[in-house]
């Protein structure tokens, strides 16, 4: 290639959020690799410190800075790149790039947009241009109007006729979109949607139409191909990110398939897209009528899925095409035999299922629709739809054993659940069949294609046959039939009333074991050696031999969810890289299509399959590796440790017994007592009466916590007897096999963490970080500072000492993380995790010492020299800040507590705390400068504590607005304030009007107690702030540090330094 750019800047997608998650780590990492192969210098801008793409082995320079026009311009000015990639960082990167183009920044610095030209991107994003462009080639779009105001929205909705859909231009994950059945709903939704954008779309609602997608690739020479088509199980009206998706499509006729493929290719050519794009259709199931709903001229969640489903390296190919190559020149890097111009052909199918975490939020609406709420997804591979569906439901880790035979998925009102779906609808379909509804009746209520419904009926029928076996031995053909339809041993044991182990024994006695199949992307038409594998009972032989004797198996993190996200993928990938360096063959087991760990080029063998006891054991028995690493993928592999150990699996690293001693609350607390290490007072519970008595003895507040949980599931702080009773019932539902523990909750204490690696019980390397927020905010939601700025030296000395004691007592061999509360100089242990934690990527990158690389060498028994202490004396500060996605979780109360709520994080560096802190806050959506502030500062102690900060804000010339109590307090302290009335008072001037009309830039609202449950005025204010995209602080310490920081620094004082310049 002659005219390759010398230096390219790549914009990342920043923190993981609902609608924009790990898929952009995967696509950005592939793009950087593709550019490096061509010798292009790469500059990455992404504050997401937990990702692979921000690791030191990829881009030449990494900037942990906000992906906003201001900061990108500063980096362009400094680095002088001649090209920019906008298609690999989701909507965040795309919108930022369009803004830079519009304001003339790119032209001013001579930066060329690589890949799809800007006018083509605008034609796909601006709804009026989009429709006009498609009309030119007679391609149908939904009848719609783009409007810019509420009155106009109501008028146009009337013209189209109710119900109508509202959508936002330039948005991701269906943000601000929804179905409106009347004028009032249009008014409410349009007002909210217009606070994010200046253009919304009022569109006809295509009830019951199918939703179908095609992934298309085109080069600048007009070669164009369809990589994959996908069909949504759920009909139109449910966002594709909220839908179960099947690839390739199963219910389209040959004529429908080819018609939509031809339109897709014609449209992409007409639009002039270069690289990869995704086109979404609505298809009338009763005629071949269709509408093009939207086109994404960038990599997306669907393209990550298509790439993993077909084995076609979409992001890698898209990056090469952006550089100017043609499809006939780019090799398919997975198959090694074909060029990128071959369309994949599949002899299997995949099912994608979203993972929701709605239980973590107070007052959230559980209904699913056109806006996205899911936080992650899984991909299951099988030879039958039933097999892949049941596998997939288990992969979600929500307690389901499959589609049927589940303990806890009872549906109260079956017909309502079918017609008005929540995240549980899939379980309502088998329930409806058992309740006697016919496939036709279910179809009328759900509009789900009957082909899918009959497949679900097959599963229900097999359950019925299994239940008739009675006391005799289950016949081989029935057992085989069940396995081919995706039933797990555990599911079968439940209906046969035996144990999982006995079903496994019977199955193996019958010679029924799964076969290992390769994804070869060309359905065996060409010889292709891939390392992409899955297990199935719908096969007669393994596709490969298992001769390797020097292999190590790493268990991945599964679906992203709140509490277990891209950080654990970073750990898995780094562990695999270290193993490769030590000359081991690597086997990765994971099923998350958004990750880098499930990329074709990360490991020697990739099993895209379940992280369950049954499947891991099946793979282990076939592969016979040296052992299995369970400490990298978070809580899922950790929870398997004991069971695998008992089954004779060799666990590498810290022993299963030690893991159990740390995870089981009772055993761990006893160990601390034996070692004389302080901890908050605690008790294991047998009855509610005992709990109330304990709370009386130690005094409220108290903390209720179950064992073996991640991200504080069902943890709660109770301040009264009534609250305590309510939380206890919730905790015992979650973890019935393990004890619930109640402990004294320590108020106004600091929380401190240590991330470390020990070898044979001796501490090798450690990092101590402090939280900005007081204890009581989950560590995953806290703002972390490294090195600590406000922790006594004596406190850190004690923490190191305790860490050393516990490392010895538990003979830790590998990574671990501990959390402490400190008040004065007293230090108490809250918990210990004998695995890599959420903060490992953060501490590794701040110190420039790869903790996971060290941990992997330790686990494999290699000697690692002690790290020199001077490494820990830093001339700079790192701050990690959480990203919340409350905007999308309609109704959820945006407060922080002991149960985790954030969906992602960023990490920024600065010469001092304030610089790093402001960069981090700007990266997660806070805005500067601020002028008008609404204050509601909680109980009198908080008001007094915030007084100094209020005076600082006054000096800076801020305007204050406040509600009742806070206004009175401010007037008493001679602070100027405009008093606003509470939302529920209906009096003027009302807080609501000020929030809705954009008169407030920042809301500081401190809740009165730990867990406000009722719909209070405060809740309404917090929710309004989120709904109208106004930055919000609900934590006193965080708000105070923010005020201090902005009183010393403006945005102009934040330095533009790359990672290498800092460290």
N, C-alpha and C positions, 0 to 999 in steps of 0.2 A: 504493500500500500504506500503510495507516494505522499498523499496529503494527510498523514496521521497527525493529530494534535500532539504537542510536546507534553502539555500538562493539563490535566482535567480535574475539575472540582466536582465532587459527587455530593449531593445533598441527601442526608438520611432522613428518617421519619421521626426522629426524636423518641420520647418515651413511648412504651407500649400503652395503647389505650383501646377502649372498645371501638372496633371498626378499623383499627390500624395497629396490627400486632406484629408477631414474630416473622410474618411472611416477608417483611421488608429487611429484616436482618439477613435472611436467606438470599433475597434478590440482590441486595447491595453487596454482600460478600462475593457472590458470583460475578457481579459486574467488575469489582476491583480485580479479581483474579484474571478475568478476560482482558482487561486493560494492561495488566502487568505482563501478560504473555506477549503483548505487542510492544513492550518496552515504553509504555506511556507512563509518565510521572503522575501519581494520583494523590489528590488532596481530599480527605473526607471530612465533612462537617456534620457531626452528630453528637449531641450531648448524652446519648444513651450509653452509659459506661458499662452496662451489663452485657452488651452484644459481642458476638464474634467479630463483626466488621470493624469495631473500634479496638481490635487487638493489634499488638505491634508487628505481627508478621504479615499484615495485609497492606493497608495504604502507606504511602511514603510519609505523609503527614496527617495527623488526626487533630482536629479542633473540637474540644468538648465545649461548644458554644451553642446558644439558641439558634434554631433554624428560622431566622426572621430576616426580612430584607435588610435591616440595619446591619446586623452582624455579618451576613453573607457579603454585603458590599465591602465591609472592612477587610474581610479575608481575601476577597478578589483583589482589592487595592494592594494588599501586602504580597500575595503569592503570584499575582499576574498570570493566571491560567489562560489558555486560549480556547478551552472548551468546557461545557458544563453538561452534566447528565441530570435530567429532572424526573426521569421515569422510574427511579429505583427507590424512592423514599415516600411512596404513598401520596396522599392528597397534600400533606404538609409540604413536601418538596415541590410538588407541582404548583400549588398556589403561590409559594414563595418565589419560584422561578418566574411565574407569569407577572407577578408584581414587579420584579426586577427588570423584566423586559419592557413592561408598560412605562416604568419611570425612566427608561433610557439608560439604566446602569450597565446592562450587558453591552449595549452599543458603545457606551463611553469608554469601557475598558477593553473593547475588542474581544468579547467572549462569545463564542458561537454555541448555540444550542445544538447538541448532537442528537441524532435520532429524529423522532417526529418533530416537524417544524412547529413553531409557536402558533401560527395561524390555524394549523390542523388541530392543535390541542384546544384552542379557543372554540373551534367549530364543534368539538365534542362536549365541551363544558357549558357553553352559553346556550340555553335551551332554544332561543329564537333562531340563532345561527344554525344550530344542529338540525332543526326541522326544515329550514330553508334549504340546507345542503342536501338532505335526503330527498326532499321533493324534486330536486333537479334530476334524480335518477329513478323517480317513481317508486321509492321505497317507503312503505307505510310506517307512520309513527302514531302514537296514541293521540287522540284529539285533545289539544291542550292550549293553554294560554300562559305566557310568561307575564307576571304582574309585579309591581313594585310597591303596592300599598294595600292596606287591609280592605278599604272600601271597594277597590277594583277587584280584589280577590273574591269578595262576596258576590259581586255582580257577575263575574265570569263563571263562578260555580253554578249560579242560577241558570246561565245560558247552557252549560254542559248538561246539567241535571244531576241531582244527587243519586247515589253517593259519589264523591269525587276523591281523588288522591291529591295530596299536596307534596311537592318535592322541592328541595333546595338545589340551586346551581352550585357548582364548585364545592360539593360536600362529600363526605366519606361515610360509608356505613349507614346511609339512610338518615343522617342527622337531620332532625327537624321535619321529617316526613311523616305522613300518617293519613288515615282514612277519615273522611268527614261525612257524616250522614245528614247534617243540617247546617243552617246559617251560623248558629252559635258556635259549633265545633270549628267551622272555617275561621270565624273571628279569633277564637282562642289560639288555634294552631298558627295562623298566619302571623299574628302579633309576635309569638315566640320565634317563629322561623325567621322573621325579618330582623330580629336582633342579631342574627349571625351573618346575614348576607343582604344584598340589596335587590335580589331577584328571586322570586319563587315561582313555581309552576303549578297551575291548577289543571288536573288531567282526568280524563274519563277513567272510571274504575272498571277493570276487565274481570268481573267476577267469574271465578272458576276456570279461567284460562291457565294453560300450563306455562311454567317459566323454564326456558331453555337457554343455555349459554354456549357460545363457541369461542375457542381461543385461536386467534389468527396471528400468523407471522408474515411480515412482508419486508422485502428489501428495497433499496432505492432503484433497483432495475425492474421493479414491478413483478418479481417472482413472489408468489403468495401461496400459503398453504394453511390448512386447518389442522391444528395439532391435536385437538381433543374437543368433543362436545359433551355437554353435561346436562342433566335434567334434574330439576328440583322435584323432590317427592311431594313437597307442599306446593299448592297452586299459587297464582299471583296474589299479592296482598301481604305475603310474608317475605321479608327481606331475604335475599339469597344467603346472606351470612347467618340467618336464623333458621335456614331450611336444612333438611336432610338432602344431600345432593348425591346423585348416582352418575358415575361415568363409566363407560360411555352410556348414552341414553338407552333406555330399555323399551319405551312405549311408543316411539316415533315410527311411522311407516317409512319404507324406503324412500317414497316420494317426498314425505315431509323432511326427512333428514337431508336429502340432496337439495331440496328447494332452499332450506335455511342456510345450508353451506354455501350455495351459489350466491345468495343475497349477501351473506357476510363478506365473502371475498370481493364482490362487486363494490360493497359499501366502503371497505377498508381501502381499496384502490382509489375510489373517488375522493375519500377524505385525505389521502396522501400520507397515511401513517407509515413510519419506518420503525421496524422493531416488532414489539409484541402488543397486541391489544385484545380486549375482551368485549364481546358484543352480546347483549342480553335481549331475548325476545319474549313476547307473550304470544302463545299459540292457541288458537281456538281448537278444543279437542274434537269438535263436531264438523269442522270444515278445515280447509287448509289456510284459513285467514290468519294473519299474524300482525304484530306491531313490533317495531324495534323500540325497546324501552330506553336503553342507553348504551354508550360505548365508552370504555375507559382506555384512553390512549397512554397507558402506563402499566407497569406490572401491578398485580392486585392479589387479593386473597385467592381468587379463582385461578390465577395463573400459577400460584405456588402449588395449588391442588393439582392442576393439570400436569404440571411438571413432575410431581411425585407420582401421579397416577399413571403416566405414560412412560416415565423414564426419559422424557425429552428435556434436555437442559435449557429450558426457556430463557431464563435470565442471562445465562452465559451467551446464548445465541443472540439475544436482543442487544447485548452490549457490543458484540462483534458487528452486528448490522448497523448500529449507531455510529461505528467507526467508518462505515462505508463499504464493508464486505458484502458479497452476495451470498445467498443461501447455498449456492453450488460450491462456494469456496470454503465454507465453514464446516469442519468435521463435526460429526455428532460425537461429543467427547465421552458419552456413556457406552455406545455400542462399539466405538473405535473402527467399525467397518464401513458405516454409511456416512453420507453427508447430511447436513442439516435440512436438505431439501426433501428428505423422505418423510411422508406422513406416517405417524405411528399406527400400528394395528394391534388390538388387544385381544388376548384369549382368556380374560378374567374380567371382573368388574370391581370397582371400588365404591365404597359408601363413605361420605363425609357426614359427620354428625356434630352439631355445635355443642359446646359445654357452657352452661349458664351457672352463675353463682348467686342467684337472686336471694337465696336464704340469708345471705350475709347483710342484707340491707333492711333497715326498718322502713315500713310503709311503702315499699316499692311495689309497683304494679307488675303482676306476674304474666300479664297478657303479652303474647308476642305478635308482632305485626311488621309494618314496613320500616321501622327504625331498629337498629341493631342493639342488642343487649348482651349477647353472648361474649364471653371473654376468651374463648379458645375453641379448638376443634380437634377432632381425631379423624384418621382415615383408616378404614379397614378394607382388606383385600380378600376376595374369595372367588370361588367359581360359581356360586349361587348367590342370589340376592339375600335369601334367608340367612345364609352362613355369614355374609359380610355384615348384615344388619345386627345380628345377635352379638357377633364379635365386637362391633362398634359400640353397642350399648354398654358392654362390660368395660371397654376402654375408657369410657367417660369417668369411671371411678366415682359414680354417684350412689353406689350401693346396689346397682342393678346387676343381676346374674345373667341377663339376657332380656328378651322381650317378655317372657312369661316366667312363672315360678319365682317371683320376687317377693321378698319379705315385706317391703314397705311402700309399694306403689299402688295404693288403693285410690280409686277415683270416686269422688262423692257423687257428682252429677254427670253421668256419662255423656248424655246428649249435649249438655252445655259445653263440656270440655271439647267435644268433637267440633262444635259449631264456632266456639269462641276460644281458640287454642291458647294454652299456656305452654311452659317448657315441658309439661308432662303429657302432651297430647298423644305421643306415640304409644304410651302405655294404656291409653283409653281405648285404642282400637281393638286389641285382643279382649279387653274387658267387655267391649260392646258385642263382640262376636259371641263370647260366653253368655252374655245376657240375652242372646237370642236375636240381635239385630242382624239383618241380612247385609250382604256386601252392597247391594243397591241402596239400602237405607243409609249405610255409613257413607257411601259415595255422595248421596244427596246432601248430607250434613257437612262433609269436609271438602268435596270436590277433588279428593285425591283419586288418581287414576285407579280403575278397578284391578288392573294388572298387579299393582302393589298390594292392594287389599287382599287379593286371592293368595298372594305369597304369604301374607301375615296369617291368613286362615290356615295355610299349610302348617305353620309353626304351632298354632293352637290345636290342630288335629293330632300332631305328633305328641303333644303334651297329654292329650286325651288317651291315646293308645298306651303311652308309658304308664299312665295312672291305672290302667287295667291289668298291669303285670301281676300285681299282688305279691304274694310271698315267694312265688317261683323265681328262678333265675331269669334275668332279662334276656330274651333271645338275641342272637347275634345280628340278624338282619334289622331288627328294630333299633338296636343300639347303634348300628352303623348308619341307619337312616337319620337318627337323631344327631349324630356327630356331623353328618353331611349337611344338615340344616342348621349348624351353628350352635348346638346345645353344648354347654360345658359339662365337665364331670360333676361339678358342684351342683349345677341345675338338675342333672339327671339324678344325683344322689338325693336331692330334696323330694322328688316325686316318688322315688323307689324306697324312700325312708331308710337309706343306709348312709355310709360316709363317702366323702370324695375319694379317699384312699381305696375303698373297696370297689368303687366304679372304675378307678384307674387300673386296679388289679384285674378286674373282669375283662376290661377292654383289651389289656395287653395279653391276657390269656387267649382271647379270640384273635389275636394278631392285628388288632385295630390300632394303628399309630398314624399320625399325620404324615403327609409327604411334603418335602420341601420343594417349592417351585420357584423358578426364576422369572422376574419380569424382564422379557427380552425386547419389548417395544415393537417387535416386528412379527409377533405371533409365529415365530419359528420359520418365517419365510426366508430369512437370511441367518447365517450363523452369527450370533452375537453373544459375547460373554459379559454378563452383567453380574454385579454383586448384590443386586436388589432381590431379596428373598421373602417368601411368605409361606405359611403352613396351611395345608388344606386336607380335608378328608375326601375331597372330590378329585382324587388323582390315584394313579396306580404305581408310580415310582418317583424316586427323588430325581431332580434334575442335575444333581452334582454329587461328587463324592466327598467324604469327610476325612481327608487324609492328614490334615494339618494337626501337628501335635504340640505346637508352641503358641497356642492362641489364648487370648484373654477376652472374657465377655464383659461388656460394660452395660449396665441397665440404665436406660434413659429416664427422662422426667415425665413422659406422657403428655396429656393435653395441658396447654397453658390454662391456668386458673388463677384466682386471686390467691397469692401466697406461693405459687410455684410457677415460675415463668422463665423468661429467657436466661436468667442468671444460671439456672441449673443446666441449661443447654450449653452455656459457655463452659461450665465445669466439665460436662461430658466430652465436649470436643477437645478441650485442652488435655484431658486425661488420655484420650485416644491418640492425640499427637505425641504425648510423652511416651506412650507404649510403643508407638511406631519407631520413635527414636531409639528405644531400648531393644529394637528388633523383635518385638512380639507381633504375631498376627492379631488383628483386632476384629472383634465381633460386637456390633452395636445392636441393641434391641430397643426400638422406639417406634411410635406410631403417629407422631405429630407431624403433619405435612408442612407446618410453618417453620420448621427448624433447620439449622445448619447441620445438626447431627444426623438428620435423615437425608443428607446430600450424598450423591453418588461417589464423591471424591474424598470423603473424610475417613472411611474405614475400609478394611479388606472385605468384610461381609456385613451387610445391613439386613437385619430381620425386621421387616415392617410388620410387626405383629404384637400380640398382647403382652403386657408386663404382668401376667398373672402367674400364680404358682404353677398351674398346669402347663402353660405354654413355655415358661422359662425352663421348667424341668424337661419338657419334650426336646427343646433345643439343646440343652445341656447334655442330655443322653445321646443325642446324635453327634454333636460337635466334640464332646469330651475335652473341653478346654482345661488349661492349668487351674483356672478358677474364675470366680465372678466378682466384679467390683460393684458394691451396692451403695457406696457413699457419695456418689456424684449426682444422682438424679433426683435428689430431694426426698420427700416423704414416701413416695410409692415404693421404690426399691428398699428403702429402710424398713418399711412395714413387712416386707417379704423375708427379711433376714432370718428370723427365728424359724419360720416354716421350712425354708430352703435348707438351713443348717440341719434341721432334724431329718430331712430327706437325704442327707449325705452329700449335699452340694458344698464344694470347697469355697468358702467365702474368703476373699483376700482383704487384708487390712484388719481393722479392729474386730474382735470376735463378736458373734451374735449374742453371747451371754452379756458382754459389756453393753451392747446396744440396748438390750432389754433392761439392764440395770439403770440405764440413763432415761429410757423412754417411759418406763412404768413409774408413775408418780410415787407410788408407795415405796418401791425398792430404792429409788433415787433419794428420797427424803431421808430414809433410814441410813443410807450410806453417808449422807452429809452429817447426820447426827453422830455417827460412829467416828467420822474424821474431825469432829468438833468445828465444822464449818457452819457459819450462821445462815439461816434462811427465815423467811417470814413464817410466823406460827401457822400450822396446818393441821388438818385432820381428814381422815378418810371417812366417807359418809355411809351410813346405813339407813338413816331415815331423816325426814324433813325436821322432825322434832330435835334430833341431834344437832342439825345444822343451825337451827334457831338458837339453841343453847350455846353452841360454839360462838356464834356471832355476838351473843350477849356477853360472853366471857371476854372476848378480845376487843369488842366494840366494832360497830360498822365504820367504814365500808369493808366488805369482804369480797374475795374473788373466787368464782366457781370455775374449775377447769377439769375437763376429762383427759385421759391419757392418749398417747399415740395420735395426736392431731397436728395438722399443719395450719398455719395462719390463724391460730386462735379460734378454730371452729367451736362454736357453742361456749366460748369463754365469756363471762359476764361479770360486771361489778354490781353488787347489790348494796343499796343504802338503807333498805327497810325490809321487814319480815315479808311483806307482800311480794316485793321484787324478788327476794330470795327464793320463795316457793315457785314463782313463775320460771326462773332461770334453771332451777334444779330439774324440773320436768324436761326442759329442752336438752340439757346436757345428757341425761340418761338415755334419751332417744338416740343420740348420736353414737355413743360408744358403750353399748350394753355389756360387752364382754370385759371391759376394763373399768377400774374404779374411778369414781368421781371424787376429786379432792377439793376441799375448801380451805382458803388461806386468808390471813389478814392482808388487806390491801393498804400499802403504805402511801400516804398522801404527801405531796410536795417533795418527792424524792427524785434524784437524777437517775436516768437509766444509762448503763454503760455496757458495751459488748466487747468480747474478745474473739477474734477469729484466729485459729492457730493450726499448726501441724505438729504432731508428736511422733517420735520414732521409738518404738518399744517403751512407751511411757515417759520418754524424755522430751521436753519442749524444744522444738527446733526453730520455729519461726512464729511470730505472733503479731497481731495488730489490735490495738485497743482504740475503740471509737466511742465518742459520747453522743447522746441524743440531745437535740435542742429542746424538745418537748420533755416535760416531766414524765416519770413512769406512769403508765396507765394508757399510753398510746401504744398500740402494737408496734413492735420493732420494724415491721415491714412498712408502716405508715409514718414512721418517725423520720425527721431530718437528721442525718448522721454527719458527724464532723471527725475528720482524721487529719493530723493528730489532734487529740482533745485540746480544747482551748481553755475550758473552765473547770477542769477536774484537778483536785489536789494531787500532788506527787505521791503523798502517802496512800491515797486511794488507789492509784495505778500500781503502786508497789504491792498492796494487798491483793489486788486482782491477779497479778502475775503469780503470786505465791499460791493462791487458791487453784489457779489453772494448773500449776505444776503438781500440786497434791492430787488433784483429780485425774490428771493424765497418768500418774503413777498407779493410783488405786484401780483405775479401769484398764490399765495397760493399753492405753490408746496408741494405735498404730495407723496414722492417717489424719484426715482433716477433722476438726471439731469447732463448735461455736458455743460460747456461754454468754448468758445475760445476767446482769447484776443490777440491784438497786443500791444507791449510795445516798446516805443522808448524814450530813456532817462527815465524819470519817468512817462511820459504820458501813460495812459492805455486806450485803446479803445476796445469796445466789437465787436467781429465779428459775433458770433452767439450763440444761446442757443438751446439745444435739451432737451425736457422734456421726456427723456427716458434714459435707460441704454446706455452707449456708448461703442465703440470699446475698450476703455482702462480700463473698469471696472475690468476685470480679472487681468490685470497687476497691477493696484494700490491695489487691494484686496490682491494679493499674496505678493507684496513687503511689505505692511504694516502688513500682517497677520491679517487683519480685513476684514471680508466678507461683502462688501458693499451691495451685493444683498440680503443676508440674512437679513440685517438690513432694507433694502428698502421694502422687502416683509412683514416684521412685521409691518412696518409703514403703508403700503398700506392696511393691514387687520385691522388697527386701534388698534394694540397692542402698549402699551407704551414701548419705548426703551430709556434706560438711556443714557445721553450724554456720548460720548467717552472721556476718559481721555486724555488730551493734550500730555502727555509724549509719547504716542504711536507714535506720529509724529516725535519724535527725534530719527533718525536712526543712527546707527553706520556703515552703509553700504549704497551702492548706487545701484539702479536698472536702467538698460538701455534696452529699447525696440527698436528693429531694424526691418525694413521692409524686406520682401522677395519678390523679383521681379521674374517674369517668362518670361522675354523678349526673352530668348533663343528659346522658343517655338513659339513666335508670330512673324512669319517670316516677316521681313521688318519693324516692329514697331520701332520707334525711342526711345531708352532707356533714355529719359530725364525725369526730375520730374517737375510737375507743379501743378496748382490748381485743376486739375482733377485727381482722384486717380488712381494709376496703379499697386500697389502691390497686391499680391494674399495671402500673409500671413505675419506672424511676429514671432519673438522670443523675449524672455526677459531673461536677465542674471543678476547675482548679483556679486558685487565685493566690496572689502574694500574701493576702491575709484572709481571715474568715469572711469579712464583709464582701469582698470582691467575689469570692467563690460562691457565697450564699446568694447574692443578687443574681449572678449568672444562672445559678440553678433554678431560682424562682422564676426568672424570665423564661427559662427553658420549659417550664411546666405551665405557662399560660398567664402568669402575673404580668401586669403592664406598668410601665413607667412612662411619663410622669403621672402623678396622682394629684387631684385638686380637691374633689368633693368626697368626704368620708362619712359613712353612716356608722355610728357607734352604738353598740348595745353590749355593755361590758360585764354582764352577769352579776353574781353576788357581790356584796359590798367589799369583801376582801379583794376581789379581782379589780373592781373599780379603783380602789386605792392603789393597787399594784401597777395599774396602767396609767396612773396620773402623770408620772414623769414623762412617759411616752407621749401623752396627749399634749403636754407643754412643748415638747420638741416639735410636734406636728404644727402647733400654733405658730412657733417661731418661723417655720418654713412657709407660713402663709396659707395653710389648708383651711377649707371651709368645713365646719362640723354640722352634722345633722344627727339627732338622737331621739330615742323614744323616751317615754315617761321618766323612769327612775334614773337613767343615765343623764338625761337632760338636766334634771333637778340637781344631781351630784355635780355636774359641770358648772352650772350656774353658781352653786354654793362655793365652788373653787375659782370663781371669776374667769371662767373660760367662755368665750362667745359661742353660742350654739343655736341652731334653728330646731325647735321642737316639732317632731312629726308624730301623728297619731298612729296607734297600733293598727295593723291590717284589719283585725276583726271588729274594731270600734266603728267602722264606716264613717268616721269623721274626717273632715278636711283640715289642714293638709295631711294626706295619708301617705304612709311609707310606700304602699303598693304603687301609687302613681309615680312617685319619684324613681322607684326601681324600674318600672316598666317604660318610663319615658327617657331613660338614659341620663338622668340627672346625678347619678351617683357613680363614682369611679372605683370605690373600694368599700367593702362591707367588713366590719370587725364585729363578730357576734359570738360572744362567749356563753356557752350553754350553762344553765343554772346547776345541773347535777350531772352524774356520770351517764345516765341513760334516760334521756327524756323520751317517753314513749308516746305521749299524747300529741294531738295536732294543735300545738300552741302557736301563739303569735310569733314566737322566736323561730319555730320550725318554718312558718310561712315565709318569713324574711329570708332565712337561709336558702330555702327552695327557690324563691323568686330570683335571688342573686345568681344561683346556678342556671336557672332556666333562661335568664337574660344575659348570660356570659359576663357577669360582673365578678371580678376577683374577690375571694372570700377568705377570711381567717376565722377559725373557730377555736384556735388554741392560743392561750395567753402568752406563753413563752415565745412562740413563733412570731406573733404579732409584735411583741416588744423588740425582738432582734431585727425584725424588718424595719421598724421605725428607726432604730439606731443606725442601721445600714444606710437607709436613704438620707438620713440627716448628715452623713459623712460623704456619701458618694452619689454621683449622678451616672446615668448610662454612659456618658462620655469618659468617665474615669475607669471603666472596665477594660482591662488590657486585652489586646488580641494576640494571644500567645498560643502556639501549638503545644501539644503534649510533650514533644521532645524538648522544647524550649524551657518548660517548667522543670522536668526531671533530669 
